[in-house]
Amino acid sequence: MDRLTQLQDAIDKLALLFVSSLDHLSKNAPLVALNPDVPVVTTEHGMPKEILQASAQELALDISRQAKELETLIENLPPITQTPEEQTLDLELLAQENDRATEEYEAAVLEAKKLLQEVTQALREIAMDQSNT
């Protein structure tokens, strides 16, 4: 697996950890009154405080491990050895090469269509010759 794919996978995993952590905490946290005039209707929502605290610490540890792995992957990326101008020139050359390759591809497709028409015509002529004999 190349480095950029590893980096993307690590970013995806970190994002998934954030989302699942928020989901877990929001679903399992006990209800708290935000306004003293509006009481909490039920107390049977969520996990016990100790279990929720332990799971939150575990989730935070998982997130910090994944962030450290991501940081390590970023640090191990090869350095940029070109100036922005050199990078721009390389991209322009690649674009020109891509244009040439596209032209060659389109020419090959046209040639293939032409050959297909010739083969189809030859097969028709052979079929007509055989039906006349």
CYANA upper distance limits for C-alpha pairs under 8 A (distance plus 0.5 A):
  1 MET  CA      5 THR  CA      6.94
  1 MET  CA      6 GLN  CA      7.17
  2 ASP  CA      6 GLN  CA      6.87
  3 ARG  CA      7 LEU  CA      6.59
  3 ARG  CA     73 LEU  CA      8.09
  3 ARG  CA     77 LEU  CA      7.66
  4 LEU  CA      8 GLN  CA      6.59
  5 THR  CA      9 ASP  CA      6.58
  6 GLN  CA     10 ALA  CA      6.63
  6 GLN  CA     73 LEU  CA      8.21
  7 LEU  CA     11 ILE  CA      6.72
  7 LEU  CA     70 LEU  CA      7.21
  7 LEU  CA     73 LEU  CA      6.76
  7 LEU  CA     74 ILE  CA      7.78
  8 GLN  CA     12 ASP  CA      6.61
  9 ASP  CA     13 LYS  CA      6.57
 10 ALA  CA     14 LEU  CA      6.65
 10 ALA  CA     66 GLN  CA      7.64
 10 ALA  CA     69 GLU  CA      7.91
 10 ALA  CA     70 LEU  CA      6.33
 11 ILE  CA     15 ALA  CA      6.68
 11 ILE  CA     70 LEU  CA      7.41
 12 ASP  CA     16 LEU  CA      6.61
 13 LYS  CA     17 LEU  CA      6.62
 13 LYS  CA     66 GLN  CA      8.04
 14 LEU  CA     18 PHE  CA      6.78
 14 LEU  CA     63 ILE  CA      7.03
 14 LEU  CA     66 GLN  CA      6.47
 14 LEU  CA     67 ALA  CA      7.33
 15 ALA  CA     19 VAL  CA      6.74
 16 LEU  CA     20 SER  CA      6.46
 17 LEU  CA     21 SER  CA      6.34
 17 LEU  CA     59 LEU  CA      8.24
 17 LEU  CA     62 ASP  CA      8.10
 17 LEU  CA     63 ILE  CA      6.82
 18 PHE  CA     22 LEU  CA      6.69
 18 PHE  CA     63 ILE  CA      7.67
 19 VAL  CA     23 ASP  CA      6.62
 20 SER  CA     24 HIS  CA      6.48
 21 SER  CA     25 LEU  CA      6.56
 21 SER  CA     56 ALA  CA      8.27
 21 SER  CA     59 LEU  CA      6.75
 22 LEU  CA     26 SER  CA      6.42
 23 ASP  CA     27 LYS  CA      6.54
 24 HIS  CA     28 ASN  CA      6.50
 25 LEU  CA     29 ALA  CA      6.03
 25 LEU  CA     52 LEU  CA      8.14
 25 LEU  CA     56 ALA  CA      7.77
 27 LYS  CA     46 GLY  CA      7.24
 28 ASN  CA     45 HIS  CA      7.67
 28 ASN  CA     46 GLY  CA      4.50
 28 ASN  CA     47 MET  CA      5.87
 28 ASN  CA     52 LEU  CA      7.69
 29 ALA  CA     45 HIS  CA      7.92
 29 ALA  CA     46 GLY  CA      5.31
 29 ALA  CA     47 MET  CA      6.77
 29 ALA  CA     49 LYS  CA      8.42
 29 ALA  CA     52 LEU  CA      7.43
 30 PRO  CA     43 THR  CA      7.76
 30 PRO  CA     44 GLU  CA      8.38
 30 PRO  CA     45 HIS  CA      5.95
 30 PRO  CA     46 GLY  CA      5.01
 30 PRO  CA     47 MET  CA      7.06
 30 PRO  CA     48 PRO  CA      8.20
 30 PRO  CA     49 LYS  CA      8.19
 31 LEU  CA     40 VAL  CA      7.33
 31 LEU  CA     42 THR  CA      8.38
 31 LEU  CA     43 THR  CA      7.42
 31 LEU  CA     45 HIS  CA      6.96
 31 LEU  CA     46 GLY  CA      7.85
 32 VAL  CA     40 VAL  CA      7.14
 33 ALA  CA     38 VAL  CA      7.27
 33 ALA  CA     39 PRO  CA      6.38
 33 ALA  CA     40 VAL  CA      6.01
 34 LEU  CA     38 VAL  CA      8.04
 35 ASN  CA     39 PRO  CA      7.89
 47 MET  CA     51 ILE  CA      6.97
 47 MET  CA     52 LEU  CA      6.34
 48 PRO  CA     52 LEU  CA      6.70
 49 LYS  CA     53 GLN  CA      6.50
 50 GLU  CA     54 ALA  CA      6.74
 51 ILE  CA     55 SER  CA      6.66
 52 LEU  CA     56 ALA  CA      6.50
 53 GLN  CA     57 GLN  CA      6.72
 54 ALA  CA     58 GLU  CA      6.74
 55 SER  CA     59 LEU  CA      6.61
 56 ALA  CA     60 ALA  CA      6.60
 57 GLN  CA     61 LEU  CA      6.64
 58 GLU  CA     62 ASP  CA      6.73
 59 LEU  CA     63 ILE  CA      6.70
 60 ALA  CA     64 SER  CA      6.64
 61 LEU  CA     65 ARG  CA      6.61
 62 ASP  CA     66 GLN  CA      6.68
 63 ILE  CA     67 ALA  CA      6.56
 64 SER  CA     68 LYS  CA      6.61
 65 ARG  CA     69 GLU  CA      6.74
 66 GLN  CA     70 LEU  CA      6.64
 67 ALA  CA     71 GLU  CA      6.61
 68 LYS  CA     72 THR  CA      6.68
 69 GLU  CA     73 LEU  CA      6.75
 70 LEU  CA     74 ILE  CA      6.74
 71 GLU  CA     75 GLU  CA      6.65
 72 THR  CA     76 ASN  CA      6.71
 73 LEU  CA     77 LEU  CA      7.01
 82 GLN  CA     86 GLU  CA      6.20
 82 GLN  CA     87 GLN  CA      6.65
 83 THR  CA     87 GLN  CA      6.77
 84 PRO  CA     88 THR  CA      6.62
 85 GLU  CA     89 LEU  CA      6.70
 86 GLU  CA     90 ASP  CA      6.64
 87 GLN  CA     91 LEU  CA      6.70
 88 THR  CA     92 GLU  CA      6.68
 89 LEU  CA     93 LEU  CA      6.69
 90 ASP  CA     94 LEU  CA      6.64
 91 LEU  CA     95 ALA  CA      6.60
 92 GLU  CA     96 GLN  CA      6.75
 93 LEU  CA     97 GLU  CA      6.63
 94 LEU  CA     98 ASN  CA      6.49
 95 ALA  CA     99 ASP  CA      6.67
 96 GLN  CA    100 ARG  CA      6.80
 97 GLU  CA    101 ALA  CA      6.64
 98 ASN  CA    102 THR  CA      6.57
 99 ASP  CA    103 GLU  CA      6.76
100 ARG  CA    104 GLU  CA      6.72
101 ALA  CA    105 TYR  CA      6.54
102 THR  CA    106 GLU  CA      6.60
103 GLU  CA    107 ALA  CA      6.60
104 GLU  CA    108 ALA  CA      6.60
105 TYR  CA    109 VAL  CA      6.69
106 GLU  CA    110 LEU  CA      6.76
107 ALA  CA    111 GLU  CA      6.67
108 ALA  CA    112 ALA  CA      6.54
109 VAL  CA    113 LYS  CA      6.68
110 LEU  CA    114 LYS  CA      6.68
111 GLU  CA    115 LEU  CA      6.64
112 ALA  CA    116 LEU  CA      6.53
113 LYS  CA    117 GLN  CA      6.73
114 LYS  CA    118 GLU  CA      6.83
115 LEU  CA    119 VAL  CA      6.60
116 LEU  CA    120 THR  CA      6.48
117 GLN  CA    121 GLN  CA      6.55
118 GLU  CA    122 ALA  CA      6.59
119 VAL  CA    123 LEU  CA      6.62
120 THR  CA    124 ARG  CA      6.73
121 GLN  CA    125 GLU  CA      6.74
122 ALA  CA    126 ILE  CA      6.70
123 LEU  CA    127 ALA  CA      6.55
124 ARG  CA    128 MET  CA      6.60
125 GLU  CA    129 ASP  CA      6.57
126 ILE  CA    130 GLN  CA      6.67
127 ALA  CA    131 SER  CA      6.65
128 MET  CA    132 ASN  CA      6.70
129 ASP  CA    133 THR  CA      7.06
